[in-house]
C-alpha cells in the first residue's frame, strides 16, 4: 500500500513540473534567433525612418529675383537681374538709411542699362510692382550705362573742362587745389580739376559763399576717397540746392551717368564706390 502511494505522489510531481516548464517557454515561431533579431528594427532605425517622413520639400533657389537683407547681397542680386551683354561695373556699396532694405528697378536694352536704386522699409523684391507705388520706396540714385559705337563717340558725351585755362576768379579750396569761379544768368559756378575729372559746384549769385563751402567739402572728401578712373574723362556737377547733381564718366565705349541724388556729397560718395 505504501509503495502504491509513493508511486502516485511521484507521478503528481512529474505532471506539475511538466506544466510549469510549458508555461515558461515563450510562444515564438520556430525560426533561428538571428532572423528574429533582423526583423526587429533598432531604436535609431525607427527614429531615422520617422525623420525621413518629416523632411521638408526642397526649396527653390530664387535669390536672383529678390532683394536681400544686406546691401552687398542686394547689389549681387541686382546685377543678376540685368539681361544684357554689356559688361558693367556696379558700386560696391550704397548709402542707405538704417533699418531699410536695398532694392531696385532695372531696365535693359541692347546698348543701354538703367538701374534705379531704392530703399524700402519692407522687404520688397527687385522689379516688384509695389516699388512704383507712392510711398513704398525712396530713390537713392539712378545709374544709366550706355554703350556707343566707339570711344570717340563716347568721349563726346563728356563735358570736360580745364578750368585753369577758362579763367575766372581764383579761389583757394585747400589741399593745394585752386578753384575758378564763373558767374552768369543768376548762377555761380566754382570749378576745379582733379586728374581726369572736371568738378564744379553750383549756387545762385545771391548766395556765393555756399558754392565755395560745398567745393571745399568736396575737395576734403576726395582726399580720402577715390573717384573711378575714367577713360578718358569724367565730370561732376554738385548743386547747393540739391536739384541738379550729376556725375558722368567714360570707360571706353561705355558712358556711366549718375543722377537723381539729392545730397551732393552723397553723389560723390556713390561715385567713389565704383572705384576698383
C-alpha positions in Angstrom: 0.0 0.0 0.0 2.8 2.4 0.9 4.5 1.5 -2.4 1.4 2.4 -4.4 1.0 5.7 -2.5 4.7 6.6 -3.2 4.3 6.0 -7.0 1.2 8.2 -7.1 3.0 11.1 -5.4 5.9 10.8 -7.8 3.6 10.9 -10.8 1.9 14.0 -9.5 5.2 15.9 -9.0 6.3 15.0 -12.6 3.0 16.3 -14.1 3.2 19.6 -12.2 6.9 20.1 -13.2 6.0 19.5 -16.9 3.2 22.0 -16.8 5.5 24.6 -15.2 8.1 24.2 -17.9 5.5 24.6 -20.6 4.3 28.0 -19.2 7.8 29.4 -19.0 8.6 28.9 -22.7 7.9 32.0 -25.0 5.4 31.5 -27.8 7.6 32.4 -30.8 7.7 30.9 -34.3 10.2 28.2 -35.0 13.0 30.2 -36.7 16.7 30.9 -36.0 17.4 33.6 -33.4 19.4 35.7 -35.9 16.4 36.0 -38.2 14.2 37.1 -35.4 16.6 39.9 -34.4 16.9 41.1 -38.0 13.2 41.6 -38.4 13.0 43.9 -35.3 14.3 47.5 -36.1 16.6 49.1 -33.6 15.6 52.4 -32.0 18.0 54.6 -34.1 16.5 53.0 -37.3 13.0 53.9 -36.1 14.0 57.4 -35.4 15.7 57.7 -38.9 12.5 56.4 -40.6 10.5 58.9 -38.7 12.8 61.8 -39.8 12.7 60.7 -43.4 8.9 61.0 -43.4 9.1 64.5 -41.8 11.6 66.1 -44.3 10.6 69.4 -45.8 10.2 69.6 -49.6 13.2 71.1 -51.4 13.1 74.9 -51.6 13.6 76.6 -54.9 16.5 79.0 -55.2 15.1 82.4 -56.0 18.0 84.5 -54.7 18.4 86.3 -58.0 14.8 87.6 -58.0 14.6 89.1 -54.6 16.1 91.9 -52.5 18.4 91.0 -49.7 18.7 91.7 -46.0 22.2 93.1 -46.7 23.2 95.8 -49.2 26.0 93.7 -50.6 23.7 90.8 -51.3 21.2 93.1 -52.9 23.8 94.5 -55.2 24.7 91.0 -56.4 21.0 90.2 -57.0 20.5 93.4 -58.9 23.4 92.6 -61.2 21.9 89.2 -61.8 18.7 90.8 -63.0 20.4 92.7 -65.8 19.6 90.8 -69.0 22.4 92.4 -71.1 25.6 91.6 -72.8 27.1 94.9 -71.7 29.9 94.3 -69.1 29.3 97.0 -66.5 30.5 97.8 -63.0 28.2 98.4 -60.1 29.1 100.3 -56.9 30.4 98.1 -54.1 28.2 99.9 -51.6 25.3 102.4 -51.4 24.4 104.7 -48.5 21.0 103.6 -47.2 19.0 104.5 -44.1 19.5 102.2 -41.1 16.7 99.7 -40.9 15.8 99.8 -44.6 16.3 97.3 -47.4 18.1 98.0 -50.7 16.2 97.1 -53.8 15.9 98.4 -57.4 14.0 98.7 -60.6 16.1 97.6 -63.6 15.7 98.1 -67.4 17.9 96.6 -70.1 18.1 97.3 -73.8 20.5 96.3 -76.5 23.0 99.1 -75.8 21.8 100.6 -72.5 21.1 99.6 -68.9 19.2 101.6 -66.3 19.0 100.9 -62.6 17.0 102.9 -60.1 18.3 102.1 -56.7 15.8 102.3 -53.9 15.4 101.8 -50.2 12.3 100.4 -48.6 11.1 99.9 -45.0 9.8 96.5 -46.0 11.5 93.6 -47.9 10.4 94.1 -51.5 11.6 92.1 -54.4 13.6 93.6 -57.2 11.4 94.9 -60.0 8.3 94.4 -57.9 5.3 96.4 -59.0 5.0 97.8 -55.4 8.2 99.8 -56.0 6.3 102.1 -58.4 3.6 102.8 -55.8 3.9 106.2 -54.0 5.5 105.9 -50.6 6.6 102.3 -50.9 10.2 103.1 -51.6 12.6 106.0 -51.8 15.0 106.7 -54.7 18.7 106.7 -53.7 20.2 107.1 -57.1 19.7 106.3 -60.8 22.5 104.7 -62.8 22.5 104.7 -66.6 25.2 102.9 -68.6 25.1 103.4 -72.4 27.4 101.7 -74.9 28.4 103.8 -78.0 29.8 102.6 -81.3 33.4 103.7 -80.5 35.4 105.5 -77.8 35.4 108.9 -79.7 31.6 108.9 -79.8 31.5 108.1 -76.1 34.0 110.8 -75.3 31.8 113.4 -77.0 29.2 112.8 -74.2 31.7 114.1 -71.5 31.6 117.8 -70.7 35.2 118.0 -69.6 36.7 121.4 -69.0 40.1 122.6 -67.9 39.1 125.3 -65.5 42.6 126.8 -65.2 42.5 127.7 -68.9 39.0 129.0 -68.8 39.9 131.8 -66.4 37.7 133.2 -63.7 38.3 134.3 -60.2 40.7 132.1 -58.3 39.5 130.5 -55.0 41.6 128.5 -52.6 39.9 125.2 -51.9 42.5 123.8 -49.6 44.9 120.9 -50.2 46.8 122.9 -52.8 43.8 122.9 -55.1 42.7 126.1 -56.8 39.1 126.7 -57.9 37.8 129.1 -60.5 34.5 131.0 -60.2 32.4 131.9 -63.2 29.0 133.7 -62.9 26.2 134.0 -65.4 22.4 134.4 -65.5 21.9 134.2 -61.8 24.2 131.2 -61.3 27.7 130.9 -59.9 29.9 128.0 -60.6 33.1 127.0 -58.8 35.2 124.6 -60.8 38.4 122.7 -60.4 40.2 119.7 -61.8 41.5 116.5 -60.1 43.3 114.2 -62.5 41.0 113.4 -65.4 38.0 114.8 -63.6 36.3 118.2 -64.0 34.3 119.1 -60.9 32.1 122.1 -60.3 29.6 123.3 -57.6 26.6 125.4 -58.5 24.9 128.1 -56.4 22.9 131.3 -57.0 24.7 134.6 -57.3 23.0 135.9 -54.2 24.5 133.0 -52.1 28.1 132.9 -53.4 29.7 131.5 -50.2 27.6 128.4 -50.3 29.2 127.3 -53.6 32.7 127.8 -52.2 31.8 125.9 -49.0 30.5 122.9 -50.9 33.6 122.9 -53.1 35.8 122.8 -50.1 33.8 120.0 -48.6 34.1 118.0 -51.9 37.8 118.5 -52.0 38.2 117.4 -48.5 36.1 114.3 -49.1 38.1 113.4 -52.2 41.3 113.5 -50.2 40.3 110.2 -48.6 38.1 108.7 -51.3 38.9 107.9 -55.0 36.6 108.5 -57.9 36.6 105.9 -60.6 39.5 106.3 -63.1 37.8 107.5 -66.3 39.0 106.5 -69.8 39.3 109.2 -70.8 37.5 111.8 -68.8 34.7 112.5 -66.3 32.8 115.4 -64.8 30.7 116.1 -61.7 28.2 118.9 -61.1 27.3 119.3 -57.5 24.3 121.5 -56.7 23.9 123.5 -53.4 20.1 123.4 -53.8 20.1 119.6 -54.3 18.3 119.8 -57.7 21.0 119.1 -60.3 23.6 116.7 -59.0 25.1 114.8 -62.0 28.2 112.7 -62.3 29.3 111.3 -65.7 32.4 109.4 -66.8 33.7 107.4 -69.7 35.0 103.8 -69.7 36.0 103.0 -73.3 32.8 102.7 -75.3 30.7 103.0 -72.2 29.4 106.2 -70.5 28.2 106.0 -66.9 25.7 108.5 -65.6 24.6 109.0 -62.0 21.7 111.3 -61.2 18.5 111.6 -59.1 20.7 112.0 -56.0 19.6 114.8 -53.7 22.6 115.3 -51.5 25.7 116.5 -53.5 28.2 114.9 -51.1 26.2 111.7 -51.2 26.5 111.8 -55.0 30.3 111.8 -54.6 30.1 109.0 -52.1 28.2 106.8 -54.5 30.6 107.6 -57.4 33.6 106.7 -55.3 32.0 103.3 -54.6 32.7 102.5 -58.3 36.4 102.7 -57.8 38.2 99.4 -58.4 
